[in-house]
Amino acid sequence: MAPIELEMTCSICGHKRFYIPSAASPSIRVTCANCSAYQCRTQDLEKVLLSLSRPGSPLSSVA
């Protein structure tokens, strides 16, 4: 699995690249690609991304 750069930083080392498990993976954890620190569950990340993509979201018009 290749690391993916996200618009968030690791709370431990400040890195911006993370490992996100694939749909086939049994893991549900998003981890830092630099220090392997646990960041969040994929389900939590999906909720944030869905809320940001809704029309009227404060960040949906940023780009």
PDB file of N, H, CA, C and O in Angstrom:
ATOM      1  N   MET A   1       0.855  -1.174   0.000  1.00  0.00           N
ATOM      2  CA  MET A   1       0.000   0.000   0.000  1.00  0.00           C
ATOM      3  C   MET A   1       0.903   1.239   0.000  1.00  0.00           C
ATOM      4  O   MET A   1       1.835   1.333   0.799  1.00  0.00           O
ATOM      5  N   ALA A   2       0.628   2.165  -0.878  1.00  0.00           N
ATOM      6  H   ALA A   2      -0.129   2.089  -1.527  1.00  0.00           H
ATOM      7  CA  ALA A   2       1.413   3.386  -1.007  1.00  0.00           C
ATOM      8  C   ALA A   2       0.875   4.458  -0.056  1.00  0.00           C
ATOM      9  O   ALA A   2      -0.336   4.553   0.146  1.00  0.00           O
ATOM     10  N   PRO A   3       1.757   5.256   0.524  1.00  0.00           N
ATOM     11  CA  PRO A   3       1.282   6.333   1.394  1.00  0.00           C
ATOM     12  C   PRO A   3       0.577   7.416   0.581  1.00  0.00           C
ATOM     13  O   PRO A   3       0.928   7.672  -0.570  1.00  0.00           O
ATOM     14  N   ILE A   4      -0.412   8.042   1.193  1.00  0.00           N
ATOM     15  H   ILE A   4      -0.697   7.834   2.128  1.00  0.00           H
ATOM     16  CA  ILE A   4      -1.205   9.081   0.547  1.00  0.00           C
ATOM     17  C   ILE A   4      -1.074  10.368   1.350  1.00  0.00           C
ATOM     18  O   ILE A   4      -1.181  10.356   2.576  1.00  0.00           O
ATOM     19  N   GLU A   5      -0.842  11.479   0.653  1.00  0.00           N
ATOM     20  H   GLU A   5      -0.755  11.489  -0.343  1.00  0.00           H
ATOM     21  CA  GLU A   5      -0.750  12.768   1.337  1.00  0.00           C
ATOM     22  C   GLU A   5      -2.146  13.310   1.589  1.00  0.00           C
ATOM     23  O   GLU A   5      -2.975  13.369   0.680  1.00  0.00           O
ATOM     24  N   LEU A   6      -2.399  13.703   2.827  1.00  0.00           N
ATOM     25  H   LEU A   6      -1.726  13.655   3.566  1.00  0.00           H
ATOM     26  CA  LEU A   6      -3.697  14.251   3.216  1.00  0.00           C
ATOM     27  C   LEU A   6      -3.533  15.665   3.742  1.00  0.00           C
ATOM     28  O   LEU A   6      -2.426  16.088   4.076  1.00  0.00           O
ATOM     29  N   GLU A   7      -4.622  16.383   3.813  1.00  0.00           N
ATOM     30  H   GLU A   7      -5.521  16.039   3.542  1.00  0.00           H
ATOM     31  CA  GLU A   7      -4.611  17.739   4.360  1.00  0.00           C
ATOM     32  C   GLU A   7      -4.755  17.693   5.872  1.00  0.00           C
ATOM     33  O   GLU A   7      -5.599  18.379   6.447  1.00  0.00           O
ATOM     34  N   MET A   8      -3.930  16.884   6.506  1.00  0.00           N
ATOM     35  H   MET A   8      -3.244  16.326   6.039  1.00  0.00           H
ATOM     36  CA  MET A   8      -3.845  16.815   7.956  1.00  0.00           C
ATOM     37  C   MET A   8      -2.426  16.416   8.292  1.00  0.00           C
ATOM     38  O   MET A   8      -1.697  15.919   7.433  1.00  0.00           O
ATOM     39  N   THR A   9      -2.034  16.626   9.514  1.00  0.00           N
ATOM     40  H   THR A   9      -2.626  17.029  10.211  1.00  0.00           H
ATOM     41  CA  THR A   9      -0.681  16.271   9.924  1.00  0.00           C
ATOM     42  C   THR A   9      -0.730  15.269  11.067  1.00  0.00           C
ATOM     43  O   THR A   9      -1.686  15.236  11.842  1.00  0.00           O
ATOM     44  N   CYS A  10       0.297  14.465  11.160  1.00  0.00           N
ATOM     45  H   CYS A  10       1.074  14.492  10.530  1.00  0.00           H
ATOM     46  CA  CYS A  10       0.421  13.493  12.241  1.00  0.00           C
ATOM     47  C   CYS A  10       0.572  14.245  13.556  1.00  0.00           C
ATOM     48  O   CYS A  10       1.350  15.195  13.646  1.00  0.00           O
ATOM     49  N   SER A  11      -0.156  13.829  14.555  1.00  0.00           N
ATOM     50  H   SER A  11      -0.788  13.057  14.481  1.00  0.00           H
ATOM     51  CA  SER A  11      -0.095  14.487  15.854  1.00  0.00           C
ATOM     52  C   SER A  11       1.208  14.179  16.599  1.00  0.00           C
ATOM     53  O   SER A  11       1.513  14.829  17.599  1.00  0.00           O
ATOM     54  N   ILE A  12       1.967  13.208  16.130  1.00  0.00           N
ATOM     55  H   ILE A  12       1.719  12.679  15.318  1.00  0.00           H
ATOM     56  CA  ILE A  12       3.229  12.842  16.767  1.00  0.00           C
ATOM     57  C   ILE A  12       4.424  13.498  16.069  1.00  0.00           C
ATOM     58  O   ILE A  12       5.237  14.158  16.717  1.00  0.00           O
ATOM     59  N   CYS A  13       4.531  13.315  14.736  1.00  0.00           N
ATOM     60  H   CYS A  13       3.871  12.779  14.210  1.00  0.00           H
ATOM     61  CA  CYS A  13       5.731  13.783  14.030  1.00  0.00           C
ATOM     62  C   CYS A  13       5.484  14.914  13.038  1.00  0.00           C
ATOM     63  O   CYS A  13       6.438  15.482  12.507  1.00  0.00           O
ATOM     64  N   GLY A  14       4.210  15.253  12.774  1.00  0.00           N
ATOM     65  H   GLY A  14       3.434  14.792  13.205  1.00  0.00           H
ATOM     66  CA  GLY A  14       3.903  16.348  11.859  1.00  0.00           C
ATOM     67  C   GLY A  14       3.895  15.970  10.384  1.00  0.00           C
ATOM     68  O   GLY A  14       3.686  16.833   9.531  1.00  0.00           O
ATOM     69  N   HIS A  15       4.116  14.707  10.070  1.00  0.00           N
ATOM     70  H   HIS A  15       4.286  14.006  10.763  1.00  0.00           H
ATOM     71  CA  HIS A  15       4.142  14.231   8.683  1.00  0.00           C
ATOM     72  C   HIS A  15       2.755  14.345   8.061  1.00  0.00           C
ATOM     73  O   HIS A  15       1.754  14.315   8.776  1.00  0.00           O
ATOM     74  N   LYS A  16       2.682  14.476   6.726  1.00  0.00           N
ATOM     75  H   LYS A  16       3.495  14.500   6.145  1.00  0.00           H
ATOM     76  CA  LYS A  16       1.397  14.634   6.030  1.00  0.00           C
ATOM     77  C   LYS A  16       1.025  13.430   5.164  1.00  0.00           C
ATOM     78  O   LYS A  16       0.012  13.465   4.465  1.00  0.00           O
ATOM     79  N   ARG A  17       1.822  12.378   5.202  1.00  0.00           N
ATOM     80  H   ARG A  17       2.644  12.349   5.770  1.00  0.00           H
ATOM     81  CA  ARG A  17       1.519  11.191   4.397  1.00  0.00           C
ATOM     82  C   ARG A  17       1.065  10.069   5.327  1.00  0.00           C
ATOM     83  O   ARG A  17       1.629   9.853   6.400  1.00  0.00           O
ATOM     84  N   PHE A  18       0.024   9.362   4.877  1.00  0.00           N
ATOM     85  H   PHE A  18      -0.434   9.538   4.006  1.00  0.00           H
ATOM     86  CA  PHE A  18      -0.605   8.342   5.713  1.00  0.00           C
ATOM     87  C   PHE A  18      -0.891   7.092   4.907  1.00  0.00           C
ATOM     88  O   PHE A  18      -1.066   7.140   3.690  1.00  0.00           O
ATOM     89  N   TYR A  19      -0.935   5.969   5.613  1.00  0.00           N
ATOM     90  H   TYR A  19      -0.793   5.930   6.602  1.00  0.00           H
ATOM     91  CA  TYR A  19      -1.369   4.711   5.021  1.00  0.00           C
ATOM     92  C   TYR A  19      -2.849   4.563   5.321  1.00  0.00           C
ATOM     93  O   TYR A  19      -3.268   4.582   6.479  1.00  0.00           O
ATOM     94  N   ILE A  20      -3.640   4.414   4.258  1.00  0.00           N
ATOM     95  H   ILE A  20      -3.300   4.399   3.318  1.00  0.00           H
ATOM     96  CA  ILE A  20      -5.074   4.208   4.382  1.00  0.00           C
ATOM     97  C   ILE A  20      -5.359   2.804   3.870  1.00  0.00           C
ATOM     98  O   ILE A  20      -5.018   2.490   2.730  1.00  0.00           O
ATOM     99  N   PRO A  21      -5.973   1.955   4.682  1.00  0.00           N
ATOM    100  CA  PRO A  21      -6.213   0.577   4.244  1.00  0.00           C
ATOM    101  C   PRO A  21      -7.157   0.506   3.057  1.00  0.00           C
ATOM    102  O   PRO A  21      -8.079   1.312   2.938  1.00  0.00           O
ATOM    103  N   SER A  22      -6.927  -0.452   2.189  1.00  0.00           N
ATOM    104  H   SER A  22      -6.177  -1.107   2.286  1.00  0.00           H
ATOM    105  CA  SER A  22      -7.806  -0.668   1.038  1.00  0.00           C
ATOM    106  C   SER A  22      -9.067  -1.388   1.490  1.00  0.00           C
ATOM    107  O   SER A  22      -9.150  -1.867   2.621  1.00  0.00           O
ATOM    108  N   ALA A  23     -10.028  -1.459   0.614  1.00  0.00           N
ATOM    109  H   ALA A  23      -9.960  -1.070  -0.304  1.00  0.00           H
ATOM    110  CA  ALA A  23     -11.290  -2.135   0.929  1.00  0.00           C
ATOM    111  C   ALA A  23     -11.059  -3.616   1.241  1.00  0.00           C
ATOM    112  O   ALA A  23     -11.805  -4.202   2.026  1.00  0.00           O
ATOM    113  N   ALA A  24     -10.056  -4.213   0.651  1.00  0.00           N
ATOM    114  H   ALA A  24      -9.450  -3.737   0.014  1.00  0.00           H
ATOM    115  CA  ALA A  24      -9.771  -5.633   0.873  1.00  0.00           C
ATOM    116  C   ALA A  24      -8.990  -5.880   2.164  1.00  0.00           C
ATOM    117  O   ALA A  24      -8.871  -7.023   2.605  1.00  0.00           O
ATOM    118  N   SER A  25      -8.469  -4.839   2.760  1.00  0.00           N
ATOM    119  H   SER A  25      -8.566  -3.910   2.402  1.00  0.00           H
ATOM    120  CA  SER A  25      -7.655  -4.973   3.961  1.00  0.00           C
ATOM    121  C   SER A  25      -8.536  -5.168   5.200  1.00  0.00           C
ATOM    122  O   SER A  25      -9.583  -4.532   5.322  1.00  0.00           O
ATOM    123  N   PRO A  26      -8.117  -6.040   6.111  1.00  0.00           N
ATOM    124  CA  PRO A  26      -8.889  -6.220   7.342  1.00  0.00           C
ATOM    125  C   PRO A  26      -8.707  -5.054   8.328  1.00  0.00           C
ATOM    126  O   PRO A  26      -9.490  -4.913   9.268  1.00  0.00           O
ATOM    127  N   SER A  27      -7.691  -4.230   8.120  1.00  0.00           N
ATOM    128  H   SER A  27      -7.055  -4.345   7.356  1.00  0.00           H
ATOM    129  CA  SER A  27      -7.412  -3.113   9.013  1.00  0.00           C
ATOM    130  C   SER A  27      -8.403  -1.968   8.787  1.00  0.00           C
ATOM    131  O   SER A  27      -8.874  -1.754   7.670  1.00  0.00           O
ATOM    132  N   ILE A  28      -8.711  -1.237   9.860  1.00  0.00           N
ATOM    133  H   ILE A  28      -8.329  -1.411  10.767  1.00  0.00           H
ATOM    134  CA  ILE A  28      -9.577  -0.058   9.748  1.00  0.00           C
ATOM    135  C   ILE A  28      -8.850   1.187  10.245  1.00  0.00           C
ATOM    136  O   ILE A  28      -9.473   2.222  10.480  1.00  0.00           O
ATOM    137  N   ARG A  29      -7.521   1.084  10.406  1.00  0.00           N
ATOM    138  H   ARG A  29      -7.015   0.243  10.216  1.00  0.00           H
ATOM    139  CA  ARG A  29      -6.746   2.168  10.992  1.00  0.00           C
ATOM    140  C   ARG A  29      -5.977   2.972   9.949  1.00  0.00           C
ATOM    141  O   ARG A  29      -5.337   2.408   9.061  1.00  0.00           O
ATOM    142  N   VAL A  30      -6.048   4.295  10.068  1.00  0.00           N
ATOM    143  H   VAL A  30      -6.568   4.754  10.789  1.00  0.00           H
ATOM    144  CA  VAL A  30      -5.230   5.199   9.270  1.00  0.00           C
ATOM    145  C   VAL A  30      -3.995   5.482  10.117  1.00  0.00           C
ATOM    146  O   VAL A  30      -4.110   5.949  11.251  1.00  0.00           O
ATOM    147  N   THR A  31      -2.814   5.200   9.569  1.00  0.00           N
ATOM    148  H   THR A  31      -2.721   4.820   8.648  1.00  0.00           H
ATOM    149  CA  THR A  31      -1.575   5.393  10.314  1.00  0.00           C
ATOM    150  C   THR A  31      -0.612   6.293   9.560  1.00  0.00           C
ATOM    151  O   THR A  31      -0.657   6.379   8.332  1.00  0.00           O
ATOM    152  N   CYS A  32       0.254   6.959  10.297  1.00  0.00           N
ATOM    153  H   CYS A  32       0.291   6.889  11.294  1.00  0.00           H
ATOM    154  CA  CYS A  32       1.257   7.839   9.717  1.00  0.00           C
ATOM    155  C   CYS A  32       2.266   7.013   8.924  1.00  0.00           C
ATOM    156  O   CYS A  32       2.724   5.972   9.395  1.00  0.00           O
ATOM    157  N   ALA A  33       2.611   7.472   7.727  1.00  0.00           N
ATOM    158  H   ALA A  33       2.239   8.317   7.345  1.00  0.00           H
ATOM    159  CA  ALA A  33       3.583   6.772   6.890  1.00  0.00           C
ATOM    160  C   ALA A  33       5.008   6.978   7.389  1.00  0.00           C
ATOM    161  O   ALA A  33       5.911   6.242   6.990  1.00  0.00           O
ATOM    162  N   ASN A  34       5.222   7.955   8.244  1.00  0.00           N
ATOM    163  H   ASN A  34       4.488   8.552   8.568  1.00  0.00           H
ATOM    164  CA  ASN A  34       6.554   8.252   8.749  1.00  0.00           C
ATOM    165  C   ASN A  34       6.855   7.515  10.054  1.00  0.00           C
ATOM    166  O   ASN A  34       7.869   6.826  10.157  1.00  0.00           O
ATOM    167  N   CYS A  35       5.978   7.658  11.049  1.00  0.00           N
ATOM    168  H   CYS A  35       5.154   8.218  10.966  1.00  0.00           H
ATOM    169  CA  CYS A  35       6.263   7.080  12.365  1.00  0.00           C
ATOM    170  C   CYS A  35       5.309   5.951  12.757  1.00  0.00           C
ATOM    171  O   CYS A  35       5.456   5.371  13.833  1.00  0.00           O
ATOM    172  N   SER A  36       4.350   5.634  11.915  1.00  0.00           N
ATOM    173  H   SER A  36       4.231   6.105  11.040  1.00  0.00           H
ATOM    174  CA  SER A  36       3.367   4.559  12.125  1.00  0.00           C
ATOM    175  C   SER A  36       2.392   4.820  13.269  1.00  0.00           C
ATOM    176  O   SER A  36       1.719   3.896  13.727  1.00  0.00           O
ATOM    177  N   ALA A  37       2.305   6.055  13.733  1.00  0.00           N
ATOM    178  H   ALA A  37       2.851   6.806  13.361  1.00  0.00           H
ATOM    179  CA  ALA A  37       1.366   6.381  14.806  1.00  0.00           C
ATOM    180  C   ALA A  37      -0.064   6.257  14.304  1.00  0.00           C
ATOM    181  O   ALA A  37      -0.374   6.643  13.177  1.00  0.00           O
ATOM    182  N   TYR A  38      -0.925   5.720  15.143  1.00  0.00           N
ATOM    183  H   TYR A  38      -0.673   5.406  16.059  1.00  0.00           H
ATOM    184  CA  TYR A  38      -2.352   5.592  14.829  1.00  0.00           C
ATOM    185  C   TYR A  38      -2.971   6.982  14.813  1.00  0.00           C
ATOM    186  O   TYR A  38      -2.764   7.755  15.748  1.00  0.00           O
ATOM    187  N   GLN A  39      -3.734   7.318  13.762  1.00  0.00           N
ATOM    188  H   GLN A  39      -3.902   6.690  13.002  1.00  0.00           H
ATOM    189  CA  GLN A  39      -4.350   8.635  13.654  1.00  0.00           C
ATOM    190  C   GLN A  39      -5.855   8.580  13.863  1.00  0.00           C
ATOM    191  O   GLN A  39      -6.396   9.322  14.682  1.00  0.00           O
ATOM    192  N   CYS A  40      -6.536   7.704  13.127  1.00  0.00           N
ATOM    193  H   CYS A  40      -6.096   7.101  12.461  1.00  0.00           H
ATOM    194  CA  CYS A  40      -7.990   7.600  13.243  1.00  0.00           C
ATOM    195  C   CYS A  40      -8.452   6.333  12.550  1.00  0.00           C
ATOM    196  O   CYS A  40      -7.661   5.631  11.920  1.00  0.00           O
ATOM    197  N   ARG A  41      -9.731   6.048  12.672  1.00  0.00           N
ATOM    198  H   ARG A  41     -10.373   6.618  13.184  1.00  0.00           H
ATOM    199  CA  ARG A  41     -10.320   4.915  11.947  1.00  0.00           C
ATOM    200  C   ARG A  41     -10.763   5.411  10.578  1.00  0.00           C
ATOM    201  O   ARG A  41     -11.096   6.585  10.414  1.00  0.00           O
ATOM    202  N   THR A  42     -10.765   4.526   9.609  1.00  0.00           N
ATOM    203  H   THR A  42     -10.494   3.572   9.742  1.00  0.00           H
ATOM    204  CA  THR A  42     -11.190   4.918   8.262  1.00  0.00           C
ATOM    205  C   THR A  42     -12.630   5.412   8.270  1.00  0.00           C
ATOM    206  O   THR A  42     -12.980   6.313   7.508  1.00  0.00           O
ATOM    207  N   GLN A  43     -13.463   4.834   9.120  1.00  0.00           N
ATOM    208  H   GLN A  43     -13.178   4.102   9.739  1.00  0.00           H
ATOM    209  CA  GLN A  43     -14.862   5.254   9.212  1.00  0.00           C
ATOM    210  C   GLN A  43     -14.962   6.722   9.638  1.00  0.00           C
ATOM    211  O   GLN A  43     -15.796   7.457   9.109  1.00  0.00           O
ATOM    212  N   ASP A  44     -14.132   7.156  10.578  1.00  0.00           N
ATOM    213  H   ASP A  44     -13.455   6.559  11.007  1.00  0.00           H
ATOM    214  CA  ASP A  44     -14.136   8.550  11.018  1.00  0.00           C
ATOM    215  C   ASP A  44     -13.680   9.480   9.899  1.00  0.00           C
ATOM    216  O   ASP A  44     -14.239  10.563   9.721  1.00  0.00           O
ATOM    217  N   LEU A  45     -12.667   9.058   9.146  1.00  0.00           N
ATOM    218  H   LEU A  45     -12.214   8.179   9.291  1.00  0.00           H
ATOM    219  CA  LEU A  45     -12.163   9.852   8.030  1.00  0.00           C
ATOM    220  C   LEU A  45     -13.228   9.977   6.944  1.00  0.00           C
ATOM    221  O   LEU A  45     -13.394  11.050   6.364  1.00  0.00           O
ATOM    222  N   GLU A  46     -13.943   8.903   6.665  1.00  0.00           N
ATOM    223  H   GLU A  46     -13.809   8.032   7.136  1.00  0.00           H
ATOM    224  CA  GLU A  46     -15.014   8.934   5.663  1.00  0.00           C
ATOM    225  C   GLU A  46     -16.117   9.907   6.062  1.00  0.00           C
ATOM    226  O   GLU A  46     -16.639  10.626   5.209  1.00  0.00           O
ATOM    227  N   LYS A  47     -16.482   9.944   7.343  1.00  0.00           N
ATOM    228  H   LYS A  47     -16.059   9.360   8.036  1.00  0.00           H
ATOM    229  CA  LYS A  47     -17.522  10.863   7.816  1.00  0.00           C
ATOM    230  C   LYS A  47     -17.118  12.311   7.582  1.00  0.00           C
ATOM    231  O   LYS A  47     -17.936  13.121   7.147  1.00  0.00           O
ATOM    232  N   VAL A  48     -15.865  12.641   7.866  1.00  0.00           N
ATOM    233  H   VAL A  48     -15.200  11.983   8.219  1.00  0.00           H
ATOM    234  CA  VAL A  48     -15.376  14.008   7.672  1.00  0.00           C
ATOM    235  C   VAL A  48     -15.385  14.362   6.191  1.00  0.00           C
ATOM    236  O   VAL A  48     -15.826  15.449   5.816  1.00  0.00           O
ATOM    237  N   LEU A  49     -14.900  13.453   5.344  1.00  0.00           N
ATOM    238  H   LEU A  49     -14.541  12.570   5.648  1.00  0.00           H
ATOM    239  CA  LEU A  49     -14.855  13.725   3.911  1.00  0.00           C
ATOM    240  C   LEU A  49     -16.256  13.897   3.337  1.00  0.00           C
ATOM    241  O   LEU A  49     -16.471  14.763   2.489  1.00  0.00           O
ATOM    242  N   LEU A  50     -17.202  13.093   3.782  1.00  0.00           N
ATOM    243  H   LEU A  50     -17.027  12.390   4.471  1.00  0.00           H
ATOM    244  CA  LEU A  50     -18.579  13.227   3.305  1.00  0.00           C
ATOM    245  C   LEU A  50     -19.182  14.556   3.743  1.00  0.00           C
ATOM    246  O   LEU A  50     -19.876  15.204   2.958  1.00  0.00           O
ATOM    247  N   SER A  51     -18.933  14.969   4.971  1.00  0.00           N
ATOM    248  H   SER A  51     -18.370  14.443   5.608  1.00  0.00           H
ATOM    249  CA  SER A  51     -19.498  16.236   5.443  1.00  0.00           C
ATOM    250  C   SER A  51     -18.885  17.423   4.697  1.00  0.00           C
ATOM    251  O   SER A  51     -19.567  18.421   4.463  1.00  0.00           O
ATOM    252  N   LEU A  52     -17.620  17.326   4.327  1.00  0.00           N
ATOM    253  H   LEU A  52     -17.066  16.515   4.517  1.00  0.00           H
ATOM    254  CA  LEU A  52     -16.966  18.412   3.600  1.00  0.00           C
ATOM    255  C   LEU A  52     -17.443  18.492   2.155  1.00  0.00           C
ATOM    256  O   LEU A  52     -17.375  19.556   1.538  1.00  0.00           O
ATOM    257  N   SER A  53     -17.922  17.382   1.612  1.00  0.00           N
ATOM    258  H   SER A  53     -17.977  16.518   2.113  1.00  0.00           H
ATOM    259  CA  SER A  53     -18.348  17.383   0.218  1.00  0.00           C
ATOM    260  C   SER A  53     -19.795  17.840   0.046  1.00  0.00           C
ATOM    261  O   SER A  53     -20.249  18.044  -1.081  1.00  0.00           O
ATOM    262  N   ARG A  54     -20.512  18.001   1.136  1.00  0.00           N
ATOM    263  H   ARG A  54     -20.143  17.835   2.051  1.00  0.00           H
ATOM    264  CA  ARG A  54     -21.907  18.455   1.044  1.00  0.00           C
ATOM    265  C   ARG A  54     -21.963  19.923   0.643  1.00  0.00           C
ATOM    266  O   ARG A  54     -21.149  20.725   1.100  1.00  0.00           O
ATOM    267  N   PRO A  55     -22.922  20.275  -0.209  1.00  0.00           N
ATOM    268  CA  PRO A  55     -23.096  21.694  -0.557  1.00  0.00           C
ATOM    269  C   PRO A  55     -23.407  22.510   0.699  1.00  0.00           C
ATOM    270  O   PRO A  55     -24.178  22.085   1.559  1.00  0.00           O
ATOM    271  N   GLY A  56     -22.798  23.674   0.784  1.00  0.00           N
ATOM    272  H   GLY A  56     -22.171  24.020   0.085  1.00  0.00           H
ATOM    273  CA  GLY A  56     -22.999  24.527   1.941  1.00  0.00           C
ATOM    274  C   GLY A  56     -21.983  24.321   3.031  1.00  0.00           C
ATOM    275  O   GLY A  56     -21.934  25.089   3.992  1.00  0.00           O
ATOM    276  N   SER A  57     -21.155  23.273   2.893  1.00  0.00           N
ATOM    277  H   SER A  57     -21.195  22.650   2.112  1.00  0.00           H
ATOM    278  CA  SER A  57     -20.088  23.058   3.856  1.00  0.00           C
ATOM    279  C   SER A  57     -19.081  24.199   3.721  1.00  0.00           C
ATOM    280  O   SER A  57     -18.779  24.616   2.603  1.00  0.00           O
ATOM    281  N   PRO A  58     -18.562  24.707   4.823  1.00  0.00           N
ATOM    282  CA  PRO A  58     -17.626  25.840   4.735  1.00  0.00           C
ATOM    283  C   PRO A  58     -16.394  25.561   3.884  1.00  0.00           C
ATOM    284  O   PRO A  58     -15.823  26.483   3.301  1.00  0.00           O
ATOM    285  N   LEU A  59     -15.977  24.292   3.807  1.00  0.00           N
ATOM    286  H   LEU A  59     -16.441  23.544   4.280  1.00  0.00           H
ATOM    287  CA  LEU A  59     -14.791  23.966   3.017  1.00  0.00           C
ATOM    288  C   LEU A  59     -15.110  23.403   1.648  1.00  0.00           C
ATOM    289  O   LEU A  59     -14.191  23.146   0.871  1.00  0.00           O
ATOM    290  N   SER A  60     -16.380  23.201   1.322  1.00  0.00           N
ATOM    291  H   SER A  60     -17.127  23.410   1.954  1.00  0.00           H
ATOM    292  CA  SER A  60     -16.730  22.611   0.032  1.00  0.00           C
ATOM    293  C   SER A  60     -16.455  23.560  -1.131  1.00  0.00           C
ATOM    294  O   SER A  60     -16.306  23.113  -2.269  1.00  0.00           O
ATOM    295  N   SER A  61     -16.387  24.850  -0.864  1.00  0.00           N
ATOM    296  H   SER A  61     -16.508  25.213   0.060  1.00  0.00           H
ATOM    297  CA  SER A  61     -16.140  25.812  -1.943  1.00  0.00           C
ATOM    298  C   SER A  61     -14.676  26.245  -2.018  1.00  0.00           C
ATOM    299  O   SER A  61     -14.323  27.072  -2.859  1.00  0.00           O
ATOM    300  N   VAL A  62     -13.818  25.698  -1.149  1.00  0.00           N
ATOM    301  H   VAL A  62     -14.104  25.026  -0.466  1.00  0.00           H
ATOM    302  CA  VAL A  62     -12.401  26.053  -1.170  1.00  0.00           C
ATOM    303  C   VAL A  62     -11.721  25.210  -2.220  1.00  0.00           C
ATOM    304  O   VAL A  62     -11.759  23.981  -2.157  1.00  0.00           O
ATOM    305  N   ALA A  63     -11.105  25.852  -3.176  1.00  0.00           N
ATOM    306  H   ALA A  63     -11.074  26.850  -3.228  1.00  0.00           H
ATOM    307  CA  ALA A  63     -10.325  25.157  -4.203  1.00  0.00           C
ATOM    308  C   ALA A  63     -10.098  26.064  -5.375  1.00  0.00           C
ATOM    309  O   ALA A  63      -9.460  25.665  -6.350  1.00  0.00           O
TER     310      ALA A  63
END
